[in-house]
Amino acid sequence: MILNQSFILIKNLLSLSLVHNEGAAFSILTGNRYLLIIISIVALIGISFYIKKLDYLSELDFFSYALLIGGIFGNLIDRIVHGYVIDYISLKFGNYLFPVFNFADICIVMSIIIIISQVIKEDLWK
């Protein structure tokens, strides 16, 4: 694919669209490659220290943190190697076109959903 080219997979729903994202989510901090690299590395180190301090890590916790680390690491590699993150998944619902994203972004979002739901569940059981 060439930059900004799209292939429709499911009409009015899913397309593959090659986009170079030089920022973070929704292109915030665009043009701040080295800052985003540093933030990613600090996040990975912080998550690693947090996990080491946990007394117990369930399989779901392990899975969610693995998704989070994998997603951050995947986007970090893109930033280091290419200078930008390669996004390619484009979703459209009605007239709303989501910002283009990648599999690493899916991993990060899913991990956050799992972690937040686990925290809420733990708080409800207290």
C-alpha positions in Angstrom: 0.0 0.0 0.0 1.0 3.6 -0.5 0.5 6.3 2.1 -3.1 7.3 2.6 -4.3 4.5 0.2 -7.4 2.6 1.4 -8.9 -0.8 0.6 -12.5 -1.4 1.6 -13.0 -4.7 3.3 -16.6 -4.3 4.5 -18.5 -1.4 2.9 -19.4 1.4 5.3 -17.6 -0.4 8.2 -14.0 -1.6 7.8 -11.2 -0.5 5.6 -7.4 -0.9 5.5 -5.9 2.6 5.2 -2.1 3.2 5.5 -1.4 6.2 7.7 1.8 7.4 9.4 1.0 8.8 12.8 3.8 11.0 14.1 1.9 11.6 17.4 0.2 9.6 20.1 -3.5 8.8 20.3 -5.6 11.1 18.1 -2.3 12.5 16.8 -1.6 14.5 20.0 2.0 15.5 20.5 2.6 15.2 16.8 6.2 15.9 15.9 7.5 15.0 19.4 9.1 11.6 18.4 11.7 11.6 21.1 9.3 12.7 23.9 6.9 9.9 22.9 9.8 7.4 22.9 10.8 8.5 26.4 7.2 8.3 27.6 6.8 4.8 26.2 10.1 3.6 27.9 9.1 5.2 31.2 5.7 3.6 31.0 7.2 0.2 30.3 9.6 0.5 33.2 6.8 1.8 35.5 4.5 -1.1 34.6 7.3 -3.6 35.1 8.0 -2.2 38.6 4.3 -2.2 39.4 3.8 -5.8 38.4 6.9 -6.9 40.4 5.4 -5.3 43.5 2.0 -7.2 43.2 1.5 -9.9 45.7 -0.7 -11.9 43.4 -1.2 -11.9 39.6 -4.2 -13.8 38.3 -4.2 -15.2 34.7 -6.5 -12.3 33.7 -4.1 -9.8 35.3 -1.1 -11.4 33.5 -3.0 -11.3 30.2 -4.1 -7.7 30.6 -0.5 -6.5 31.5 0.9 -8.6 28.7 -1.5 -6.9 26.2 -0.5 -3.5 27.6 3.2 -4.1 27.4 3.0 -5.6 24.0 0.9 -2.7 22.6 3.2 -0.1 24.1 6.3 -2.0 22.8 4.8 -2.5 19.4 4.2 1.3 18.9 7.6 2.0 20.5 9.4 -0.1 17.9 7.5 1.7 15.1 8.6 5.1 16.5 12.2 4.0 16.8 12.5 2.3 13.5 10.3 4.5 11.3 9.9 7.7 13.2 6.1 7.3 13.3 3.5 4.6 14.1 2.1 2.7 11.2 -1.7 2.8 11.5 -3.9 0.8 9.1 -7.3 -0.1 10.6 -10.2 2.3 9.7 -13.7 1.9 11.1 -16.8 3.8 10.1 -20.1 3.8 11.9 -22.8 5.7 10.0 -21.3 9.1 9.3 -18.6 8.7 12.0 -15.1 7.8 10.9 -12.9 6.7 13.7 -9.2 7.8 13.6 -7.1 5.1 11.9 -5.4 2.8 14.4 -3.3 -0.4 14.5 -3.3 -3.8 16.4 -1.0 -2.4 19.1 -3.6 0.3 19.8 -6.3 -2.5 20.1 -4.1 -4.3 22.6 -3.6 -1.2 24.7 -7.3 -0.3 24.8 -8.4 -3.9 25.6 -5.9 -4.1 28.4 -7.1 -0.8 29.9 -10.7 -2.0 29.7 -9.8 -5.3 31.5 -7.7 -3.5 34.2 -10.4 -0.9 34.9 -13.1 -3.6 35.0 -11.0 -5.7 37.4 -10.5 -2.6 39.7 -14.2 -1.9 39.7 -15.0 -5.5 40.4 -12.6 -5.6 43.3 -14.1 -2.3 44.7 -17.6 -3.8 44.5 -16.5 -6.9 46.4 -15.1 -4.8 49.3 
